[in-house]
Amino acid sequence: MSAKPMIISIGRECGSGGHEIGEKLAKHYGITLYDRNLIEKLAEETNQDPEKLSKLEEKVTGHILPPQKNGFASEAGTMMSKYTASDRLYLAEKALIQKLAQEESFVIIGRAANAILADHPNVLRLYVYAQEAFKLPRVKEFYHLDTDQEARKKMEQVDKARRAYFNYYSGAVWGSSDAHDFMIDSSVFGIDATVEIILDIASRKFQ
């Protein structure tokens, strides 16, 4: 493993097990997993309310028109005084992620990190997806839902929000090969075998 900070960034479909995979990878390497706790770190460093920030995270809000792909990048030069609360949070998280990438090794889930760290020399950018039959029971358990129909609706809502956020702020396409180094179907291999495959890929990448 490289002596320089090593980062594994994970984009994921709802119900694919991306967070669980991230937890196992972080535990294996003995490094920090950043997910929702990134907001807590940002709030601590900027003296803001973490609950207020968490309501905005991974969302595109406050815009008159629906967000378009690469919308933030194309508007940034002309709308500096019109940034929404979501825009300002994205910029703050982006700065924090870039700062952490210079200081420590970590695993990070979502937050458009696959795009933010695209040019970082020591990052492995993953995308985890899965078949519906694998995702449905996981989503039902996590969100305490009773029916497959409820789970499908929840998955659609969550993934729609993630797609809009990633596409708007990154200019890349969520779930596409051009935005990730490696994409894997966790339902084919199962969570533990997916972790083992990623560990093998990471050893090749970082050595």
Sequence and secondary structure as in RCSB ss.txt:
>XXXX:A:sequence
MSAKPMIISIGRECGSGGHEIGEKLAKHYGITLYDRNLIEKLAEETNQDPEKLSKLEEKVTGHILPPQKNGFASE
AGTMMSKYTASDRLYLAEKALIQKLAQEESFVIIGRAANAILADHPNVLRLYVYAQEAFKLPRVKEFYHLDTDQE
ARKKMEQVDKARRAYFNYYSGAVWGSSDAHDFMIDSSVFGIDATVEIILDIASRKFQ
>XXXX:A:secstr
  SS  EEEEEE TTS HHHHHHHHHHHHT EEESTHHHHHHHHHHT  HHHHHHHTT   S SS   TTHHHHH
TTT GGG  HHHHHHHHHHHHHHHHHHH  EEEESTTHHHHTTT TTEEEEEEE  HHHHHHHHHHHHT  SHHH
HHHHHHHHHHHHHHHHHHHHSS TT GGG SEEEEHHHH HHHHHHHHHHHHHHHH 
